[in-house]
Each structure stands twice: as C-alpha cells, then as structure tokens.
C-alpha cells in the first residue's frame, strides 16, 4: 500500500451515481489516478442530498470499491458540492498604499485581497472559493504580481463562489458520519474544469459545461484565470421527465427511450418512424412516434445551452472564449450535442477528456468522471500550496536562527 500522505481522493455525490477517484501524488509532485469506485445514487435530487441515510450508504459502497481497486485505505476525501443554490460573483477590492516610498509589498497584496473578499452574500450562504483575478496599479490593468511595483492605489478583482451553508454542511456531515476526514470542499464545476483544461486552454479562454443528471454547471477560464461560473437546476433527469410527460410513458421507460433513440438535433429522417413498446411479457403496449420523441428532447437540450449562452453574452464573457467549449458529464454523450453547441455558441466544441493526469484507462475518456477526477487535481493543487508555504516558513525560520 501507498503512504496515506501521498493518497488523494475525490468524492462526487451525484444525482445518479456516487463516484470516488483515488490519486497518488509522487514525491516529485506528479499525479496519477490509481483506482475508482462508484455506486448508484438514491438519496440525491438536483445535485443536493435529500436522504442523508441513503446517501451515506451509497458513499460507503463507492469508497469501499475505490479502496479495493486502488489497494489503499481511504481516510479522507476532497468533497464536491453543487446545486441550484450555488452562485458566483466578481467583486473589486481597493487598497491605498500609505508607505512613503509607495513600494507595494506582499502585505499590501494580502490586504487588497482581503478587502475584495468583503462581499455581500445572502445571510444563509457561505463562501466556497475566492479566486483571485488581475490586479490594477494606479488604474493600469493586467498586473499579475504587483509586489515591488510603485503605486498609490492597488486594486484586485476576485471571483467568489458561494452557496447555502446548511445544504453544503449536510453533504459534509454525510461524509464525516462515515469517519472520513474532509481535506477540502470544492465546487463541482471548478473541479470539472481542472480535469479537462490545459494551461493553454485556460489562457486562450474556454467554457466548460458539465451536463449532469440533476444540474448543469458551467465555468469560464480566460487569461489563465477563473472568471465566471453558473449553475442551472436542469439536467438529464429533466429531459427524461419531459419525455415521460410528452410520450405518456413511465419515467423509467422514458429514460430507456432517451438513451436508445434520443438526440440533441431534430432529425427529419425520423418523420413517420415509430417504435413499438412491449411489456415485461413481450406483449405490445403502444407505439411511440420517434419524430415526436426527438423534438421533445432536442428542444430541452437547446434550451439549456441557450440559457448558458445568454448569461455569458450578458456578462460579456462570451467574447473572451477563443479556445472553445468543453462538454463533460453524462449529457456530453447525447448524440448531436456537439453540433448543436457549435451552432449556439459559434465556437469549436470538444468532448472534455482528462489529459493532464496519468490515468487508469477506465476513466481516461469518460466525461462522467470529470468532476471526481478534478477533485483529485484540486486536492493536489492544495497540497502543493501547503507544501510551498511550509517551505517558505522553514526558510524564514532558518534565516532567523543564528548559525
């Protein structure tokens, strides 16, 4: 077995499945994925836990399978959270440089970031992430590191992701109730982006859309920085529900029809085509019009993508996306969705793949695992930051101790 300190586990408690991905961080900082466990999810609706007891059972099963496949003992996880309650906003902090020589110090940088964190969010919410963006010195934008620059006014933009405190803590308590330590909590949309985007993708400007069963999350990276986020409380389950209502069939049968015959694009060749439904005894029950099924599904998928496009156009971030759109989550497998997204966003569209981490083949090209993989990547970034801080602290102590 590996040393526990080198093991990182990403845990996604999703609407249709719970996934635990195990990563190994080498002494040189290289990250590899060594195991995965999953279990059907029963206690989650629209990305949020509605039955903690059932959710705990499913988490236990997924973690146990991950332990077996990776040959490790899991004692802690990085937990992903999502839901329609999660929001993002950008806020600007301002700090006046009061030193006589106007030399900007690290303390000035920390102070302006602290000022930017002072955002007004709903009383019931808590901050999940504060993502630093560009600095400005005396009105000059695009500054990545203002330390040692001269100026009288320092500004910084931060993107704050926040959500309902009780709903987030419910997920945390499920994990902690299984005697698992929480190494950290991260927004699922951020995790998915970390899994599929390269440094170049982030620099050029990319949109990552995670089409889950209960919710659809999306994030924008531009200039190498996290710029925008959003969550729609609509996902694959809503498509199935539309089909169940429109075709007058049970929800389970609607899900089967969606997987077998569904598409994100209307297909004229389906005009007049039908499929016969049979019961468990093989007897004919009714006939389904495939053109009608196709139209219902295509309209809902188009609506989801158009809502995202409208938000990005209104916020101004659509013009900053030059690399393209990356689709992950189970919905990324819908036939025709890449072509539909290209029509709506007028950008290249790719199926998101884990390209930045050495991976077991079972997870490499499966968009459904992007969030859990990204949580492992998030954990590795946090550990490297902590290691870097400890090294700087040791260097400081070493400088203070006489030799």
C-alpha positions as a Markdown table, in Angstrom:
| # | Residue | x | y | z |
|---|---|---|---|---|
| 1 | Unk | 0.0 | 0.0 | 0.0 |
| 2 | Unk | 1.0 | 3.6 | -0.5 |
| 3 | Unk | 1.7 | 6.1 | 2.3 |
| 4 | Unk | -1.5 | 7.8 | 3.3 |
| 5 | Unk | 0.1 | 11.2 | 2.8 |
| 6 | Unk | 0.5 | 10.5 | -0.9 |
| 7 | Unk | -3.1 | 9.5 | -1.5 |
| 8 | Unk | -5.8 | 12.0 | -2.6 |
| 9 | Unk | -9.4 | 11.0 | -3.0 |
| 10 | Unk | -12.1 | 13.0 | -4.9 |
| 11 | Unk | -15.7 | 12.2 | -3.9 |
| 12 | Unk | -18.7 | 13.3 | -6.0 |
| 13 | Unk | -22.1 | 12.6 | -4.6 |
| 14 | Unk | -24.1 | 13.0 | -7.8 |
| 15 | Unk | -27.8 | 12.7 | -8.7 |
| 16 | Unk | -27.5 | 9.3 | -10.4 |
| 17 | Unk | -24.2 | 8.0 | -9.1 |
| 18 | Unk | -21.6 | 8.4 | -6.3 |
| 19 | Unk | -18.0 | 8.3 | -7.6 |
| 20 | Unk | -14.8 | 8.1 | -5.6 |
| 21 | Unk | -11.5 | 8.5 | -7.6 |
| 22 | Unk | -8.1 | 7.7 | -5.9 |
| 23 | Unk | -5.0 | 9.6 | -6.9 |
| 24 | Unk | -1.4 | 9.2 | -5.9 |
| 25 | Unk | 0.9 | 12.2 | -5.6 |
| 26 | Unk | 4.5 | 11.3 | -6.1 |
| 27 | Unk | 7.4 | 12.9 | -4.2 |
| 28 | Unk | 8.2 | 14.9 | -7.3 |
| 29 | Unk | 4.6 | 16.2 | -7.5 |
| 30 | Unk | 3.4 | 14.1 | -10.4 |
| 31 | Unk | -0.2 | 13.0 | -10.0 |
| 32 | Unk | -1.6 | 9.6 | -11.2 |
| 33 | Unk | -5.0 | 8.1 | -10.9 |
| 34 | Unk | -4.9 | 4.6 | -9.4 |
| 35 | Unk | -8.4 | 3.5 | -8.7 |
| 36 | Unk | -12.1 | 4.3 | -8.9 |
| 37 | Unk | -15.3 | 3.2 | -7.1 |
| 38 | Unk | -18.9 | 4.0 | -8.0 |
| 39 | Unk | -22.4 | 3.3 | -6.8 |
| 40 | Unk | -25.9 | 4.2 | -7.9 |
| 41 | Unk | -27.1 | 7.2 | -6.0 |
| 42 | Unk | -30.5 | 7.1 | -4.3 |
| 43 | Unk | -30.5 | 10.0 | -1.8 |
| 44 | Unk | -29.8 | 12.9 | -4.1 |
| 45 | Unk | -32.1 | 15.1 | -6.1 |
| 46 | Unk | -30.9 | 18.0 | -8.4 |
| 47 | Unk | -27.4 | 17.6 | -7.1 |
| 48 | Unk | -28.4 | 18.0 | -3.4 |
| 49 | Unk | -28.8 | 15.4 | -0.7 |
| 50 | Unk | -32.4 | 14.8 | 0.3 |
| 51 | Unk | -31.9 | 11.5 | 2.1 |
| 52 | Unk | -28.7 | 11.5 | 4.2 |
| 53 | Unk | -29.1 | 7.9 | 5.3 |
| 54 | Unk | -29.3 | 6.5 | 1.8 |
| 55 | Unk | -26.6 | 8.9 | 0.6 |
| 56 | Unk | -24.3 | 7.7 | 3.3 |
| 57 | Unk | -24.8 | 4.0 | 2.3 |
| 58 | Unk | -24.0 | 4.8 | -1.3 |
| 59 | Unk | -20.9 | 6.8 | -0.4 |
| 60 | Unk | -19.7 | 3.9 | 1.8 |
| 61 | Unk | -20.2 | 1.5 | -1.1 |
| 62 | Unk | -18.3 | 3.7 | -3.6 |
| 63 | Unk | -15.5 | 4.3 | -1.2 |
| 64 | Unk | -15.2 | 0.6 | -0.4 |
| 65 | Unk | -14.9 | -0.2 | -4.1 |
| 66 | Unk | -12.3 | 2.5 | -4.7 |
| 67 | Unk | -10.3 | 1.1 | -1.8 |
| 68 | Unk | -10.4 | -2.3 | -3.3 |
| 69 | Unk | -9.5 | -1.2 | -6.8 |
| 70 | Unk | -6.6 | 1.1 | -5.7 |
| 71 | Unk | -5.4 | -1.2 | -2.9 |
| 72 | Unk | -5.4 | 1.6 | -0.3 |
| 73 | Unk | -7.2 | 2.5 | 2.9 |
| 74 | Unk | -9.2 | 5.8 | 2.4 |
| 75 | Unk | -9.3 | 8.0 | 5.5 |
| 76 | Unk | -10.0 | 11.4 | 3.9 |
| 77 | Unk | -11.6 | 12.9 | 0.8 |
| 78 | Unk | -12.0 | 16.1 | -1.2 |
| 79 | Unk | -15.7 | 16.6 | -1.5 |
| 80 | Unk | -17.5 | 18.2 | -4.4 |
| 81 | Unk | -20.7 | 20.2 | -4.0 |
| 82 | Unk | -23.3 | 21.6 | -6.4 |
| 83 | Unk | -26.9 | 22.6 | -6.6 |
| 84 | Unk | -29.0 | 25.5 | -7.8 |
| 85 | Unk | -28.2 | 27.5 | -4.7 |
| 86 | Unk | -24.6 | 27.9 | -5.7 |
| 87 | Unk | -23.8 | 31.3 | -7.3 |
| 88 | Unk | -20.7 | 33.2 | -8.4 |
| 89 | Unk | -20.0 | 36.9 | -8.4 |
| 90 | Unk | -17.0 | 39.2 | -9.1 |
| 91 | Unk | -16.0 | 41.9 | -6.6 |
| 92 | Unk | -13.3 | 44.5 | -6.6 |
| 93 | Unk | -11.1 | 45.4 | -3.6 |
| 94 | Unk | -9.2 | 48.7 | -3.2 |
| 95 | Unk | -6.2 | 49.5 | -1.0 |
| 96 | Unk | -4.3 | 52.7 | -0.7 |
| 97 | Unk | -0.5 | 52.4 | -0.5 |
| 98 | Unk | 0.5 | 54.5 | 2.5 |
| 99 | Unk | 4.2 | 53.9 | 2.7 |
| 100 | Unk | 6.4 | 56.9 | 2.0 |
| 101 | Unk | 8.2 | 55.3 | -0.9 |
| 102 | Unk | 4.9 | 53.9 | -2.4 |
| 103 | Unk | 6.6 | 50.4 | -2.7 |
| 104 | Unk | 3.9 | 47.7 | -2.9 |
| 105 | Unk | 4.6 | 44.9 | -0.5 |
| 106 | Unk | 3.2 | 41.4 | 0.0 |
| 107 | Unk | 1.2 | 42.8 | 3.0 |
| 108 | Unk | -0.5 | 45.3 | 0.6 |
| 109 | Unk | -1.4 | 42.4 | -1.7 |
| 110 | Unk | -2.9 | 40.4 | 1.1 |
| 111 | Unk | -4.8 | 43.4 | 2.4 |
| 112 | Unk | -6.4 | 44.3 | -1.0 |
| 113 | Unk | -7.4 | 40.6 | -1.5 |
| 114 | Unk | -9.0 | 40.7 | 2.0 |
| 115 | Unk | -10.9 | 43.9 | 1.0 |
| 116 | Unk | -12.2 | 42.2 | -2.1 |
| 117 | Unk | -13.4 | 39.2 | -0.1 |
| 118 | Unk | -15.8 | 41.6 | 1.8 |
| 119 | Unk | -18.7 | 40.8 | -0.5 |
| 120 | Unk | -22.4 | 40.9 | 0.4 |
| 121 | Unk | -23.9 | 37.5 | 0.0 |
| 122 | Unk | -27.2 | 36.1 | 1.4 |
| 123 | Unk | -27.1 | 35.6 | 5.2 |
| 124 | Unk | -27.7 | 31.9 | 4.8 |
| 125 | Unk | -24.8 | 31.4 | 2.4 |
| 126 | Unk | -21.1 | 30.7 | 2.9 |
| 127 | Unk | -18.1 | 31.3 | 0.6 |
| 128 | Unk | -16.7 | 28.2 | -1.1 |
| 129 | Unk | -14.0 | 29.8 | -3.2 |
| 130 | Unk | -12.3 | 33.1 | -3.6 |
| 131 | Unk | -10.5 | 33.1 | -6.9 |
| 132 | Unk | -8.0 | 36.0 | -7.4 |
| 133 | Unk | -8.0 | 37.6 | -10.8 |
| 134 | Unk | -6.0 | 40.5 | -12.2 |
| 135 | Unk | -4.5 | 43.4 | -10.2 |
| 136 | Unk | -4.6 | 47.1 | -11.1 |
| 137 | Unk | -1.9 | 49.6 | -10.0 |
| 138 | Unk | -3.0 | 53.3 | -10.3 |
| 139 | Unk | -5.6 | 52.2 | -12.8 |
| 140 | Unk | -3.3 | 50.1 | -15.0 |
| 141 | Unk | -5.0 | 46.7 | -15.5 |
| 142 | Unk | -3.5 | 43.3 | -16.3 |
| 143 | Unk | -1.0 | 43.2 | -13.4 |
| 144 | Unk | -0.3 | 39.6 | -12.3 |
| 145 | Unk | 2.1 | 40.3 | -9.4 |
| 146 | Unk | 2.3 | 43.9 | -8.1 |
| 147 | Unk | 4.9 | 43.2 | -5.4 |
| 148 | Unk | 7.8 | 45.7 | -5.6 |
| 149 | Unk | 5.9 | 47.9 | -8.1 |
| 150 | Unk | 5.5 | 51.6 | -7.2 |
| 151 | Unk | 2.0 | 53.0 | -6.9 |
| 152 | Unk | -0.5 | 54.7 | -4.7 |
| 153 | Unk | -3.7 | 52.7 | -5.4 |
| 154 | Unk | -3.9 | 48.9 | -5.6 |
| 155 | Unk | -7.0 | 47.1 | -6.8 |
| 156 | Unk | -7.9 | 43.5 | -7.4 |
| 157 | Unk | -10.9 | 41.6 | -8.8 |
| 158 | Unk | -11.8 | 38.3 | -7.1 |
| 159 | Unk | -14.5 | 35.8 | -8.2 |
| 160 | Unk | -16.4 | 34.5 | -5.2 |
| 161 | Unk | -18.3 | 31.2 | -5.4 |
| 162 | Unk | -20.9 | 30.8 | -2.6 |
| 163 | Unk | -23.8 | 28.6 | -1.6 |
| 164 | Unk | -26.3 | 27.8 | 1.1 |
| 165 | Unk | -24.4 | 26.9 | 4.3 |
| 166 | Unk | -26.8 | 24.3 | 5.6 |
| 167 | Unk | -27.0 | 22.4 | 2.3 |
| 168 | Unk | -23.3 | 22.3 | 2.0 |
| 169 | Unk | -22.9 | 21.2 | 5.6 |
| 170 | Unk | -25.5 | 18.4 | 5.0 |
| 171 | Unk | -23.1 | 16.8 | 2.4 |
| 172 | Unk | -20.2 | 17.4 | 4.7 |
| 173 | Unk | -21.9 | 15.6 | 7.6 |
| 174 | Unk | -22.7 | 12.6 | 5.5 |
| 175 | Unk | -19.0 | 12.2 | 4.8 |
| 176 | Unk | -17.9 | 12.9 | 8.3 |
| 177 | Unk | -20.5 | 10.4 | 9.7 |
| 178 | Unk | -18.6 | 7.7 | 7.9 |
| 179 | Unk | -15.5 | 8.5 | 9.9 |
| 180 | Unk | -13.9 | 10.1 | 6.8 |
| 181 | Unk | -11.9 | 13.4 | 7.2 |
| 182 | Unk | -12.6 | 16.3 | 4.9 |
| 183 | Unk | -9.5 | 17.5 | 3.3 |
| 184 | Unk | -11.4 | 20.2 | 1.5 |
| 185 | Unk | -14.7 | 21.2 | -0.3 |
| 186 | Unk | -14.8 | 22.4 | -3.9 |
| 187 | Unk | -17.5 | 23.4 | -6.4 |
| 188 | Unk | -18.1 | 20.6 | -8.9 |
| 189 | Unk | -17.9 | 23.0 | -11.9 |
| 190 | Unk | -14.4 | 24.1 | -10.9 |
| 191 | Unk | -13.3 | 20.5 | -10.4 |
| 192 | Unk | -14.6 | 19.5 | -13.9 |
| 193 | Unk | -12.6 | 22.4 | -15.5 |
| 194 | Unk | -9.4 | 21.4 | -13.7 |
| 195 | Unk | -9.8 | 17.9 | -15.0 |
| 196 | Unk | -10.1 | 18.7 | -18.7 |
| 197 | Unk | -8.4 | 22.1 | -19.3 |
| 198 | Unk | -4.8 | 22.5 | -20.1 |
| 199 | Unk | -2.8 | 25.7 | -19.3 |
| 200 | Unk | -3.2 | 26.8 | -23.0 |
| 201 | Unk | -7.0 | 26.2 | -22.8 |
| 202 | Unk | -7.2 | 28.5 | -19.7 |
| 203 | Unk | -5.0 | 31.1 | -21.3 |
| 204 | Unk | -6.9 | 31.3 | -24.6 |
| 205 | Unk | -10.4 | 31.3 | -23.0 |
| 206 | Unk | -12.5 | 28.2 | -22.5 |
| 207 | Unk | -16.0 | 27.3 | -21.4 |
| 208 | Unk | -16.6 | 24.0 | -19.6 |
| 209 | Unk | -20.2 | 22.8 | -19.4 |
| 210 | Unk | -20.9 | 19.8 | -17.1 |
| 211 | Unk | -24.2 | 18.3 | -18.1 |
| 212 | Unk | -25.2 | 16.2 | -15.1 |
| 213 | Unk | -28.4 | 14.4 | -14.3 |
| 214 | Unk | -29.8 | 16.9 | -11.8 |
| 215 | Unk | -27.9 | 20.1 | -12.6 |
| 216 | Unk | -25.8 | 21.7 | -15.3 |
| 217 | Unk | -22.8 | 23.7 | -14.2 |
| 218 | Unk | -20.6 | 25.9 | -16.3 |
| 219 | Unk | -17.4 | 27.9 | -15.8 |
| 220 | Unk | -15.3 | 30.2 | -17.9 |
| 221 | Unk | -11.5 | 30.5 | -17.8 |
| 222 | Unk | -9.8 | 33.3 | -19.7 |
| 223 | Unk | -6.2 | 34.7 | -19.5 |
| 224 | Unk | -5.4 | 31.7 | -17.3 |
| 225 | Unk | -7.8 | 32.7 | -14.6 |
| 226 | Unk | -11.2 | 31.5 | -13.3 |
| 227 | Unk | -13.6 | 34.2 | -14.5 |
| 228 | Unk | -17.3 | 33.2 | -14.3 |
| 229 | Unk | -19.5 | 30.4 | -13.0 |
| 230 | Unk | -23.1 | 29.4 | -13.1 |
| 231 | Unk | -25.5 | 26.6 | -12.2 |
| 232 | Unk | -28.8 | 25.6 | -13.8 |
| 233 | Unk | -31.1 | 23.4 | -11.8 |
| 234 | Unk | -31.8 | 21.4 | -15.0 |
| 235 | Unk | -30.1 | 18.3 | -16.3 |
| 236 | Unk | -30.6 | 14.9 | -17.9 |
| 237 | Unk | -33.3 | 13.9 | -15.5 |
| 238 | Unk | -35.4 | 16.8 | -16.7 |
| 239 | Unk | -35.1 | 15.6 | -20.3 |
| 240 | Unk | -36.4 | 12.1 | -19.2 |
| 241 | Unk | -39.2 | 13.8 | -17.3 |
| 242 | Unk | -40.2 | 15.8 | -20.4 |
| 243 | Unk | -40.3 | 12.6 | -22.4 |
| 244 | Unk | -42.3 | 10.8 | -19.8 |
| 245 | Unk | -44.9 | 13.5 | -19.9 |
| 246 | Unk | -44.8 | 14.1 | -23.6 |
| 247 | Unk | -44.9 | 10.5 | -24.6 |
| 248 | Unk | -47.2 | 9.4 | -21.7 |
| 249 | Unk | -44.8 | 6.6 | -20.5 |
| 250 | Unk | -43.3 | 5.8 | -17.1 |
| 251 | Unk | -40.2 | 7.7 | -16.2 |
| 252 | Unk | -38.0 | 4.5 | -16.3 |
| 253 | Unk | -39.2 | 3.8 | -19.8 |
| 254 | Unk | -38.6 | 7.4 | -20.8 |
| 255 | Unk | -35.0 | 7.1 | -19.7 |
| 256 | Unk | -34.6 | 4.0 | -21.8 |
| 257 | Unk | -36.1 | 5.7 | -24.9 |
| 258 | Unk | -33.8 | 8.7 | -24.3 |
| 259 | Unk | -30.7 | 6.6 | -24.3 |
| 260 | Unk | -31.7 | 4.5 | -27.2 |
| 261 | Unk | -33.3 | 6.9 | -29.6 |
| 262 | Unk | -32.6 | 10.4 | -28.3 |
| 263 | Unk | -30.7 | 13.2 | -30.0 |
| 264 | Unk | -29.9 | 16.9 | -29.4 |
| 265 | Unk | -30.7 | 17.7 | -33.0 |
| 266 | Unk | -34.0 | 17.3 | -34.8 |
| 267 | Unk | -33.7 | 14.7 | -37.5 |
| 268 | Unk | -36.0 | 15.0 | -40.5 |
| 269 | Unk | -35.3 | 11.4 | -41.5 |
| 270 | Unk | -37.3 | 10.3 | -38.4 |
| 271 | Unk | -40.6 | 11.6 | -39.9 |
| 272 | Unk | -43.1 | 8.9 | -39.8 |
| 273 | Unk | -40.9 | 6.4 | -37.9 |
| 274 | Unk | -42.3 | 4.6 | -34.9 |
| 275 | Unk | -41.2 | 2.1 | -32.3 |
| 276 | Unk | -43.3 | -0.4 | -30.5 |
| 277 | Unk | -43.2 | -0.7 | -26.7 |
| 278 | Unk | -43.7 | -4.1 | -25.1 |
| 279 | Unk | -44.4 | -5.0 | -21.5 |
| 280 | Unk | -42.4 | -7.5 | -19.4 |
| 281 | Unk | -44.3 | -10.3 | -21.0 |
| 282 | Unk | -43.3 | -9.2 | -24.6 |
| 283 | Unk | -46.8 | -8.0 | -25.4 |
| 284 | Unk | -47.3 | -4.9 | -27.5 |
| 285 | Unk | -48.4 | -2.0 | -25.3 |
| 286 | Unk | -48.3 | 1.1 | -27.5 |
| 287 | Unk | -46.5 | 2.8 | -30.4 |
| 288 | Unk | -44.1 | 5.8 | -29.9 |
| 289 | Unk | -43.6 | 8.4 | -32.6 |
| 290 | Unk | -39.8 | 8.8 | -32.9 |
| 291 | Unk | -40.1 | 12.3 | -34.5 |
| 292 | Unk | -42.1 | 13.5 | -31.5 |
| 293 | Unk | -39.6 | 12.0 | -29.1 |
| 294 | Unk | -36.7 | 13.7 | -31.0 |
| 295 | Unk | -38.4 | 17.1 | -31.0 |
| 296 | Unk | -39.2 | 17.0 | -27.2 |
| 297 | Unk | -35.6 | 16.1 | -26.3 |
| 298 | Unk | -33.9 | 18.5 | -28.8 |
| 299 | Unk | -35.9 | 21.4 | -27.5 |
| 300 | Unk | -34.9 | 20.8 | -23.9 |
| 301 | Unk | -31.2 | 20.4 | -24.7 |
| 302 | Unk | -31.3 | 23.5 | -26.9 |
| 303 | Unk | -32.9 | 25.5 | -24.0 |
| 304 | Unk | -30.2 | 24.5 | -21.6 |
| 305 | Unk | -27.4 | 25.6 | -23.9 |
| 306 | Unk | -29.2 | 28.8 | -24.9 |
| 307 | Unk | -29.6 | 29.8 | -21.2 |
| 308 | Unk | -25.9 | 29.5 | -20.8 |
| 309 | Unk | -25.1 | 31.4 | -24.0 |
| 310 | Unk | -27.5 | 34.2 | -22.9 |
| 311 | Unk | -25.8 | 34.5 | -19.5 |
| 312 | Unk | -22.3 | 34.7 | -21.0 |
| 313 | Unk | -23.4 | 37.2 | -23.6 |
| 314 | Unk | -25.0 | 39.4 | -21.0 |
| 315 | Unk | -22.0 | 39.2 | -18.6 |
| 316 | Unk | -19.5 | 39.9 | -21.5 |
| 317 | Unk | -17.5 | 36.7 | -21.1 |
| 318 | Unk | -18.6 | 35.1 | -24.4 |
| 319 | Unk | -16.2 | 37.3 | -26.3 |
| 320 | Unk | -13.3 | 36.1 | -24.2 |
| 321 | Unk | -13.8 | 32.4 | -25.2 |
| 322 | Unk | -11.4 | 31.8 | -28.0 |
| 323 | Unk | -10.4 | 28.2 | -27.5 |
| 324 | Unk | -13.8 | 26.7 | -27.4 |
| 325 | Unk | -16.4 | 24.8 | -25.4 |
| 326 | Unk | -15.7 | 21.6 | -23.5 |
| 327 | Unk | -18.6 | 19.3 | -22.7 |
| 328 | Unk | -18.4 | 16.8 | -19.7 |
| 329 | Unk | -20.9 | 14.9 | -17.6 |
| 330 | Unk | -23.3 | 12.2 | -18.8 |
| 331 | Unk | -25.1 | 14.7 | -21.0 |
| 332 | Unk | -21.9 | 15.1 | -23.1 |
| 333 | Unk | -22.7 | 11.7 | -24.6 |
| 334 | Unk | -26.1 | 12.8 | -26.1 |
| 335 | Unk | -25.8 | 12.3 | -29.9 |
| 336 | Unk | -25.6 | 15.6 | -31.8 |
| 337 | Unk | -24.9 | 17.7 | -28.8 |
| 338 | Unk | -21.5 | 18.9 | -30.0 |
| 339 | Unk | -23.0 | 20.1 | -33.3 |
| 340 | Unk | -25.9 | 21.8 | -31.5 |
| 341 | Unk | -23.5 | 23.6 | -29.1 |
| 342 | Unk | -21.4 | 24.7 | -32.1 |
| 343 | Unk | -24.5 | 26.3 | -33.7 |
| 344 | Unk | -25.5 | 28.1 | -30.4 |
| 345 | Unk | -22.0 | 29.3 | -29.3 |
| 346 | Unk | -20.5 | 29.7 | -32.7 |
| 347 | Unk | -17.3 | 28.2 | -31.3 |
| 348 | Unk | -15.4 | 24.9 | -31.6 |
| 349 | Unk | -16.9 | 22.3 | -29.2 |
| 350 | Unk | -14.9 | 19.3 | -27.7 |
| 351 | Unk | -15.7 | 16.3 | -25.6 |
| 352 | Unk | -13.8 | 17.0 | -22.4 |
| 353 | Unk | -11.1 | 14.5 | -21.7 |
| 354 | Unk | -8.7 | 14.0 | -18.8 |
| 355 | Unk | -5.5 | 15.0 | -20.5 |
| 356 | Unk | -3.4 | 16.4 | -17.6 |
| 357 | Unk | -3.2 | 13.4 | -15.2 |
| 358 | Unk | -1.8 | 9.9 | -15.8 |
| 359 | Unk | -4.9 | 7.8 | -15.6 |
| 360 | Unk | -6.3 | 4.3 | -15.5 |
| 361 | Unk | -7.8 | 3.6 | -18.9 |
| 362 | Unk | -11.4 | 3.2 | -17.5 |
| 363 | Unk | -11.5 | 6.9 | -16.6 |
| 364 | Unk | -9.4 | 8.5 | -19.4 |
| 365 | Unk | -12.1 | 9.3 | -21.9 |
| 366 | Unk | -15.3 | 9.1 | -19.8 |
| 367 | Unk | -16.8 | 12.5 | -19.4 |
| 368 | Unk | -18.9 | 11.2 | -16.5 |
| 369 | Unk | -15.9 | 11.1 | -14.2 |
| 370 | Unk | -14.6 | 14.6 | -14.9 |
| 371 | Unk | -15.8 | 16.0 | -11.6 |
| 372 | Unk | -14.3 | 13.3 | -9.3 |
| 373 | Unk | -11.0 | 13.4 | -11.3 |
| 374 | Unk | -10.9 | 17.2 | -11.0 |
| 375 | Unk | -11.4 | 17.0 | -7.2 |
| 376 | Unk | -8.3 | 14.9 | -7.1 |
| 377 | Unk | -6.5 | 17.5 | -9.1 |
| 378 | Unk | -7.9 | 20.2 | -6.8 |
| 379 | Unk | -6.5 | 18.3 | -3.9 |
| 380 | Unk | -3.1 | 18.1 | -5.4 |
| 381 | Unk | -3.0 | 21.8 | -6.0 |
| 382 | Unk | -4.0 | 22.5 | -2.4 |
| 383 | Unk | -1.3 | 20.1 | -1.1 |
| 384 | Unk | 1.4 | 21.7 | -3.3 |
| 385 | Unk | 0.4 | 25.2 | -2.0 |
| 386 | Unk | 0.6 | 24.0 | 1.6 |
| 387 | Unk | 4.0 | 22.4 | 1.0 |
| 388 | Unk | 5.2 | 25.6 | -0.6 |
| 389 | Unk | 4.0 | 27.6 | 2.4 |
| 390 | Unk | 5.8 | 25.3 | 4.8 |
| 391 | Unk | 9.0 | 25.5 | 2.8 |
| 392 | Unk | 8.8 | 29.3 | 2.9 |
| 393 | Unk | 8.1 | 29.2 | 6.6 |
| 394 | Unk | 11.1 | 27.0 | 7.2 |
| 395 | Unk | 13.3 | 29.3 | 5.1 |
| 396 | Unk | 12.1 | 32.2 | 7.2 |
| 397 | Unk | 12.9 | 30.4 | 10.4 |
| 398 | Unk | 16.3 | 29.4 | 9.1 |
| 399 | Unk | 17.1 | 33.0 | 8.4 |
| 400 | Unk | 16.2 | 33.9 | 12.0 |
| 401 | Unk | 18.3 | 31.3 | 13.7 |
| 402 | Unk | 22.0 | 32.2 | 14.0 |
| 403 | Unk | 24.5 | 29.8 | 12.5 |
